[in-house]
Amino acid sequence: MHRKIKALDSLRRRFGLGWLISRLGYALRMRTGILRLQIPSYRWVSAPLRRWLHPDVPAEPTAYASWREANTPAFVFDELPALNALLPWDARTAVAEAERILTGEFKFFEHQWFQLGFPPNWTLDPLTQKYFGITQHWTQIPDDGPYDIKYVWEASRFAFVFTLIRAYAATHDERFPAAFWSLVEDWAEQNPPGMGPNWKCGQEASLRLLAWCFGLYTFRGSPHTTPERLTKLAQFSAALAQRIYRNLDYAISTRANHMVSEAFGVWLAGLLFPEFKDAPLYLKTGRALLEQAAGQQIFPDGAYSMYSVNYNRFILHVYLLALRLGDLNKQPFSEDLRRAVSASVDHLAQLIDPESGQMPEYGSIDGALVLPLNTCDYTDYRPVLQLGACITRGARLFPPGPWDEDLLWLCGPQSLEAPLQPPQQQDSAFPDGGIYTLRGPSSKVTIRCASHRERPSHADQLHLDLFWHGQSVAIDAGTYLYNGSGIWQNGLARSAVHNTVTVDGEDQMQRLTRFTWGNWSEGRVLPSAPTLTWRGEHDGYTRLPDPVTH
């Protein structure tokens, strides 16, 4: 207990007493039921669309559909891209995956398929077969238990919508918009506002809202998109936006990707649904938080504050979407934000293997992919970097390939002709993010050595990844499960599973919870020979009774 108190005090010294009180206060409101009173559950029938709209906007379905047609904000595409005509590969992969969805199979974390039925059981953890139901308010459902709640959330993230829209662009098969509307309506029926696990996370709600918007704009010309369904989707989206907005304080306190995604969620609702009476508030709040988070979380050298390549891609997708939508709707973000995003693209462009698209996967790796808009493997980072280079400076980093589909969806066919500017890779140092690389004729080493400015997710100081001829030889194991049994309780975050030294069987830092470390280890780069040599140390084991420095 004494060690945990000391570790908590180390967080207080880092972030201030106000931050610690905020986190403890949130936990207290959750446990006492106060939060349940502040964000109550309700029935859909008690919150019809009229409740959410500006008084000047009609709520009757036919009139509302006409208003939307006349006042639709700009989206990233005006018409569906011609996938088969413009891309140098066969789009049947997307169609085959969409067919699996129609038979009740859903892909989790971009690699694992589960048979859930059609429509699926929205509150089932398919890994453990644990079923939640909708009998409890979301604040009464614990994160821990005989399940991993991310497996419950994954289907409700609606990432499968991107597969349906890609298949529809390739075939114009009306079964795909029919499936979209059927699944949206069933989700709402099975998940009344505030009840069950799928209202628990504001980030999940933001990604769900984004997927619904892609479906709305893709299928707006389909006969399955009726005025009644448009009215329902607007009602459901308004409820999601309110859920995200009313718990933004928690997202801000995470100092992490939740702040970015949830700020984006409310901003997106305000931008694409200007008919909502709270749209101006959502736009102003979301924009301010997106600007603030970019300054705080994207370090000057372009590295991301969560010390994770996976989450770096996550926030890049969010910011690239925001930049593109802001420009199209004549509400551009600041040049400071654009420069931060561009620096983050350049940072990852130094780490990537251009031939395979692979990255040294340090930090948390949980399968999060905001824009699954291509046929590339989940571990291929060329799609996001190609998109990032195009949006921030009008160029492409890689020659034509399946990673260009993102460009086609978000930037149009003209982006495929953007000038090619391959990344000029060299030995590199990113001291803010604690990443260093050395390159040989056929090999590359990436080393972690950070003076932590934000919360580390893994105890991985002086971990190294080794690549030889583009193949990973010594790697970071990743994350696997956040909430598994025994050693799998986020067990791959520990020092012992990284390519580094452990002392006396201890982690480099004191573990407080699944995701929180205290007594952060501090890395320091040491003088070394000018070429092909790197030296560094960290103080994580100076806290031991017999202190040592690695």
Residue, then its C-alpha position, 0 to 999 in steps of 0.5 A: m500500500h505504501r508503494k502505491i501511495k508513493a506511485l500515486d504521489s508521483l502522478r500528482r507531481r506530474f499532472g498536479l493536484g487538480w488532475l488527481i482530484s478530477r480523476l478520483g472525483y469521477a471514480l466517486r461519481m461513478r461508484t455512488g450513482i451520481l453520474r447515473l443521475q447526471i447522464p440518465s437513461y431514457r427511451w427513444v420514444s421520449a426523445p423524438l427528433r423534434r427534441w433535438l432540432h432547431p425550432d426552424v427545422p421541420a421534424e416530420p420525415t418527408a419535410y425533414a428529408s427535404w430540408r436535409e437535401a437542401n442543406t446537406p453539409a459537404f462530405v469527403f466525397d460527392e459521389l461514389p468513387a469508381l473503384n474498379a476503374l481507378l484502382p490497380w487491383d480487383a475490388r472483389t476482396a471488399v465484396a467478399e467481406a461484405e457478403r460475410i457480413l450479410t451472413g452474420e460474420f463480423k471482423f474484430f480488430e481487423h483480423q479475427w472473424f466471429q459468427l454473431g448472426f444477422p443482426p448480431n447480438w450487440t452485447l455479446d463477448p464472442l471470445t468468452q460467450k459472456y452476454f450482458g443484456i441491457t438491464q443496467h445503466w452503463t455506469q453500473i457495468p464494470d470494466d473488469g470481469p470474466y470478459d474483455i469489454k472491447y470484444v463487446w464494443e467491437a461490433s457496435r463500433f460499426a467498422f463493418v460499414f466501411t466494408l459495406i460502402r466499399a462493396y456498394a461502390a464496386t457493385h451498386d448492389e442494393r443489399f448493402p444499403a439494406a443491410f446498413w439500415s437494418l443494422v442501425e435500426d436494430w442496434a438502436e432497438q437493442n440499445p436504448p439510450g444509457m442502457g447496457p455496455n455500448w453506451k459506456c465509452g464516449q470514444e466508441a460512440s464517436l467512432r459509431l457516429l463517424a461510421w453512420c455518417f459514412g453510411l448516410y452519405t454513401f447510401r443517400g441515393s439508395p431507395h432504402t434510404t427513406p425519409e423515415r430512416l433519415t429521421k431515425l438516424a438523425q435522432f440516434s446521432a443526436a443521442l450519441a452526440q449528447r452522450i459524448y458531450r456530457n462526459l467530455d470532462y472524463a475524456i479530457s482528463t485521460r490526456a490521451n486519444h479519448m480526448v481527440s476522438e470524443a472532441f471529434g465526435v461532438w465537432l462532427a455532429g455539429l458540422l454534419f448535423p447543423e439542424f441540431k439545436d446544440a450544433p453551434l455548441y458542439l462545433k465550438t467545443g469540439r474545435a477548441l478541444l481538437e486544437q488543444a489536444a494537437g498542441q498537447q499530444i503531438f510532440p514537437d518532433g511529431a511523436y505521439s504522447m501515448y508512446s504508441v505507433n498504433y495510437n499515433r495512426f488512430i489520432l492521425h486518421v481523426y485529424l486528417l478527417a477533421l482537416r479535410l471536412g473543415d476545408l470542404n465546409k470552409q471552416p479550416f483548422s489552424e495552421d498550428l494544428r496542420r503543422a502538428v499533423s504534418a510533423s506526425v506524418d513525417h515522424l512515422a515516415q522515418l519509422i516505416d519500412p517502405e517495402s512492406g508498410q510495417m512499423p516497429e510496433y511499440g506501446s499499446i496495440d489494440g486493433a484500433l483502426v479508424l478508417p478501414l478503407n483499403t485491402c491492406d493488412y492492418t499492420d500496413y501503415r502506408p494508407v495513413l501516410q499516403l493520405g497524410a502526405c496528400i492532405t497536409r502537403g499535396a504529395r504522395l510518399f509511395p507509388p500506386g498501390p492498394w494504399d491509395e484507396d483512402l486517397l480516392w475516398l477522401c480526396g478524390p481521383q485527382s489525388l492519385e496524380a499528386p507528385l511522388q515524394p518518397p520519404q528520405q530515411q536516415d538515422s533519426a532521433f525523436p527525443d520528445g517521443g523517445i524513439y531512435t533509429l540506426r540503419g545499416p545496408s540491410s538492417k534497421v534498429t529502433i530503440r525506446c529511450a524516453s524522458h516521459r512527458e505523459r503517461p507511458s503505456h508499456a514499461d519498455q525503456l531500452h527495448l529494441d526492434l530489429f529489422w533485417h531485409g524488411q523482416s522483423v526479427a526482434i519485436d515488441a509483442g504488442t498488447y493482446l488482451y486488456n482484460g484477460s485472466g492471469i498473466w493476460q491482464n494487459g500482461l504484455a505491457r510489462s518489462a519482462v516481455h520486451n527486448t530489454v533488461t529486467v532486474d530482480g524480476e521487477d518492472q521498470m516502473q510501479r504498476l498501479t492499474r491495468f493502464t497506469w504506471g507510477n514512478w516513471s522511469e527516465g531515459r537519457v541518451l549518452p554520448s557515443a561514437p558518431t556512426l552506427t553507435w547509440r548509447g542510453e540509460h534509464d533509472g527505473y531500477t534506482r528505486l530498488p533497495d540495491p539500486v542500479t542503472h541500466 
